[in-house]
Amino acid sequence: MSATFEARYPGRCGVCDEAIRVDDLCTYVEDEVAHVNCPQPVALADPCPRCFMVPAANGACGCDA
Protein backbone atom coordinates (compact mmCIF):
# COMPACT_ATOMS: atom_id res chain seq x y z
CA MET A 1 0.00 0.00 0.00
CA SER A 2 1.24 3.48 -0.81
CA ALA A 3 2.03 6.02 1.85
CA THR A 4 -0.54 8.67 2.63
CA PHE A 5 0.09 12.40 2.48
CA GLU A 6 -1.77 15.68 2.78
CA ALA A 7 -2.48 17.34 -0.55
CA ARG A 8 -0.48 20.52 -1.03
CA TYR A 9 -2.40 21.56 -4.15
CA PRO A 10 -6.01 21.25 -5.32
CA GLY A 11 -6.80 18.77 -8.06
CA ARG A 12 -9.00 15.84 -9.11
CA CYS A 13 -9.07 12.36 -7.62
CA GLY A 14 -7.85 9.72 -10.06
CA VAL A 15 -10.42 7.22 -8.73
CA CYS A 16 -13.70 9.08 -8.11
CA ASP A 17 -12.95 12.27 -10.10
CA GLU A 18 -14.16 14.42 -7.17
CA ALA A 19 -12.19 17.47 -6.08
CA ILE A 20 -9.07 17.06 -3.97
CA ARG A 21 -8.67 20.02 -1.67
CA VAL A 22 -5.53 21.27 0.05
CA ASP A 23 -4.91 19.19 3.21
CA ASP A 24 -7.09 16.22 2.07
CA LEU A 25 -5.49 12.88 2.91
CA CYS A 26 -4.35 11.28 -0.34
CA THR A 27 -2.39 8.36 -1.72
CA TYR A 28 -1.28 7.13 -5.13
CA VAL A 29 -3.41 4.58 -7.05
CA GLU A 30 -1.75 3.45 -10.27
CA ASP A 31 0.32 6.67 -10.47
CA GLU A 32 -2.76 8.87 -9.91
CA VAL A 33 -3.38 10.95 -6.79
CA ALA A 34 -6.53 9.71 -5.02
CA HIS A 35 -8.39 10.22 -1.77
CA VAL A 36 -7.29 7.76 0.90
CA ASN A 37 -10.90 6.64 1.50
CA CYS A 38 -11.95 6.18 -2.16
CA PRO A 39 -13.23 2.74 -3.05
CA GLN A 40 -11.36 0.92 -5.77
CA PRO A 41 -12.95 1.53 -9.16
CA VAL A 42 -15.26 -1.16 -10.49
CA ALA A 43 -13.98 -2.83 -13.64
CA LEU A 44 -16.15 -2.07 -16.64
CA ALA A 45 -17.54 -4.82 -18.83
CA ASP A 46 -16.10 -5.32 -22.30
CA PRO A 47 -17.72 -3.09 -24.93
CA CYS A 48 -20.27 -4.53 -27.33
CA PRO A 49 -18.54 -5.58 -30.58
CA ARG A 50 -21.45 -4.17 -32.65
CA CYS A 51 -22.17 -0.73 -31.10
CA PHE A 52 -18.97 -0.34 -29.02
CA MET A 53 -20.93 0.77 -25.93
CA VAL A 54 -20.20 -0.69 -22.50
CA PRO A 55 -23.34 -2.62 -21.49
CA ALA A 56 -25.40 -1.43 -18.52
CA ALA A 57 -25.65 -3.53 -15.36
CA ASN A 58 -28.73 -5.26 -16.85
CA GLY A 59 -26.73 -6.19 -19.99
CA ALA A 60 -28.46 -3.70 -22.33
CA CYS A 61 -26.30 -1.75 -24.79
CA GLY A 62 -26.81 0.62 -27.73
CA CYS A 63 -27.96 -2.24 -29.94
CA ASP A 64 -31.03 -2.64 -27.71
CA ALA A 65 -32.22 0.95 -28.23
C-alpha positions in Angstrom: 0.0 0.0 0.0 1.2 3.5 -0.8 2.0 6.0 1.9 -0.5 8.7 2.6 0.1 12.4 2.5 -1.8 15.7 2.8 -2.5 17.3 -0.6 -0.5 20.5 -1.0 -2.4 21.6 -4.2 -6.0 21.2 -5.3 -6.8 18.8 -8.1 -9.0 15.8 -9.1 -9.1 12.4 -7.6 -7.8 9.7 -10.1 -10.4 7.2 -8.7 -13.7 9.1 -8.1 -12.9 12.3 -10.1 -14.2 14.4 -7.2 -12.2 17.5 -6.1 -9.1 17.1 -4.0 -8.7 20.0 -1.7 -5.5 21.3 0.0 -4.9 19.2 3.2 -7.1 16.2 2.1 -5.5 12.9 2.9 -4.3 11.3 -0.3 -2.4 8.4 -1.7 -1.3 7.1 -5.1 -3.4 4.6 -7.0 -1.7 3.4 -10.3 0.3 6.7 -10.5 -2.8 8.9 -9.9 -3.4 11.0 -6.8 -6.5 9.7 -5.0 -8.4 10.2 -1.8 -7.3 7.8 0.9 -10.9 6.6 1.5 -12.0 6.2 -2.2 -13.2 2.7 -3.1 -11.4 0.9 -5.8 -12.9 1.5 -9.2 -15.3 -1.2 -10.5 -14.0 -2.8 -13.6 -16.1 -2.1 -16.6 -17.5 -4.8 -18.8 -16.1 -5.3 -22.3 -17.7 -3.1 -24.9 -20.3 -4.5 -27.3 -18.5 -5.6 -30.6 -21.4 -4.2 -32.7 -22.2 -0.7 -31.1 -19.0 -0.3 -29.0 -20.9 0.8 -25.9 -20.2 -0.7 -22.5 -23.3 -2.6 -21.5 -25.4 -1.4 -18.5 -25.7 -3.5 -15.4 -28.7 -5.3 -16.9 -26.7 -6.2 -20.0 -28.5 -3.7 -22.3 -26.3 -1.8 -24.8 -26.8 0.6 -27.7 -28.0 -2.2 -29.9 -31.0 -2.6 -27.7 -32.2 0.9 -28.2 
